[in-house]
Amino acid sequence: MSFENLKASVRLLMQEMVNRPDDAHILQEQLREKLAEMRDLGLPLPEDLVQLEKYLEDEEGEVPFDNVPL
């Protein structure tokens, strides 16, 4: 897939995350796959997407309601 097609796919995924927040985890995985594809092809990754990917990874590692006393 060409660089322009990959960028367009990523833009679509980002819009879908906004439009379908209940499916965000599925769309996040698709975004990771697109970024991995760009890496594999040796294409440059937009810095904002690299930061987003890191943010999503950090969010997954957090335990929900970790601060709720029992």
NORHUQUI-V894498 format. One record per backbone hydrogen bond with DSSP energy under -1.0 kcal/mol. NH is the residue of the N-H (numbers start at 1). CO is the residue of the C=O. E is the energy in kcal/mol with one decimal. If there is no record, write none. Layout:
# NORHUQUI-V894498
nh={NH/NH}
co={CO/CO}
e={E/E}
This chain:
# NORHUQUI-V894498
nh={6/7/8/9/10/11/12/13/14/15/16/17/18/19/20/23/24/27/28/29/30/31/32/33/34/35/36/37/38/39/40/41/42/43/50/51/52/53/54/55/56/57/58/59/60/61/66/68}
co={2/3/4/5/6/7/8/9/10/11/12/13/14/15/16/20/21/23/24/25/26/27/28/29/30/31/32/33/34/35/36/37/39/38/46/47/48/49/50/51/52/53/54/55/56/57/63/65}
e={-2.4/-2.5/-2.2/-2.3/-2.4/-2.4/-2.3/-2.3/-2.4/-2.1/-2.4/-2.0/-1.3/-2.4/-2.9/-1.8/-1.4/-2.2/-2.9/-1.6/-1.8/-2.3/-2.4/-2.1/-2.2/-2.5/-2.4/-2.2/-2.2/-2.4/-2.9/-1.7/-1.6/-2.6/-1.8/-2.4/-2.1/-2.6/-2.1/-2.5/-2.7/-2.1/-2.5/-2.4/-1.8/-1.2/-1.2/-1.4}
